[in-house]
């Protein structure tokens, strides 16, 4: 796991394949809180259970922090499967 203290607000979170997964809102405990914009908040109300709230990525998935990017050990598609809802954890 990479150094969590290096993760800063507004960094891009990308999968091992370079695919955009989200944008860091902040680190909370052992998870990265993604901005609502990357958590489906733009979905039309009533058309998705993932809209309007934050999602989280476990720090255990972080492979590296370089420049303004947080690179995960999972691909973008797989990382989304590991996202946690706001009330989980």
N, C-alpha and C positions, 0 to 999 in steps of 0.2 A: 504494500500500500504506500502511496506517495505521501508526502508531508502535507497534512490537512491545513496547516497554518499558511501554506502558500496559496491556498484557494481564496480568491477574492470575488467580491460582488461584480456582476456583469461579465464574468469570464464565460466563454462559450464551452459547453460540455459536448464532446464529440465521442463517437464510438471508435473502436479499434480500427474500423474501416474508414474513418474520417467523416462519417455522416453526423450531421447536427442532431443532438439529442435534446438540448435545452440550454438555458442561460442561468447562471448561478444567481440566486437571490441572496442566500447566505448559507453558512454552515451551521447546522443545529445538531449538537451532539455528534453522533456517528453517521449523520446523513447530510447530503447536499439538498437544500431546498431550492427547487427550480422556480423561476418567475411564473406567474399565472399565464403570461402570454404563451409560454411553451408548455402549459399544462392543459391546453384545450379551452382556455377561457374565451376564446373568440368564437367558439361553436355557438350556434344559435340556441338560445335557451330552450330546454326541453328536447334537444336533439343530441344528447350525449351525456353519459354519466360522469365524464371526466372534465366537464366544464366548470369554470368558476371557482376552482380551488387549486391549491398548490400540490405538486407531486414532489417526491423525494427520491434520491438515488443514494444507495449505501456507499459510504466511503470505501468499503471493501472492494468496490468495483473500479476504483481509481487506480490506473496504471502509472500515470505520469501527469505532472503539471509543468507546462512549458509555455513561456510567453503569456499570452492571454487565453490559453486553452487548457481545459482539463480533459485528458484523454482517458477513456475507460478501457478496461480489459475485454469487455464484450463489444460486439458489433452494435451499431445503432439500433437495428431491429431487435436484437436480443436484449439490449439495455432497457428498452421500453417495457419489455416483459417483466423486468425486475423493479420497475418504478413502484413506489409505495404511495398510497393515498395519504392525505393530510392527517387522518385520525389513526393511522397505523403506526406501529413501531414501538 
